[in-house]
Amino acid sequence: MGRRVGLGKSSISKIEKGLTHISAEDAAILLEAMGEQLVFSASGIDESPATKEQKTKFITTGVSWFAEENKLTFAKAYQFLLLYKGIDFLESSFRYEQTLPRAIVLQDLSRICANNGGRL
């Protein structure tokens, strides 16, 4: 392994034993040599006020569409979507979902909720 990634035997041993820290670049190289990929998750990054406002408007619109489609009050639709992960879905995927037509957003919401036990 060391030869494949340009590290000596003692360096590989220290990494395996957790005795040394390695850079993200070295971790990516080692993982690639093993047929894997290093994936970073960037949660908790602050959003701009404009992005937060846009996301809030999109979620509100999504809940309104869902309420209208399923003949629910806004409050009932919100509770349902909150319980069955629809709100989480809208929040986490709003950059993509906001580009889609209403019918597709509603299909996606229904599918997410159904996958989490929510059926109307």
Number of C-alpha atoms within 10 A of each C-alpha: 12 14 8 10 14 13 13 11 12 10 15 17 13 13 14 10 9 10 10 11 10 13 8 11 10 14 15 16 18 21 14 13 14 11 8 11 13 12 7 7 5 6 6 6 6 8 10 9 9 9 12 13 12 15 20 15 12 18 21 16 14 25 28 18 19 25 19 13 12 11 11 16 14 16 12 13 22 21 15 21 24 15 15 21 20 27 22 15 18 25 16 12 12 19 14 10 19 17 10 12 9 15 12 12 20 18 12 16 22 19 15 20 22 15 12 13 12 16 11 8
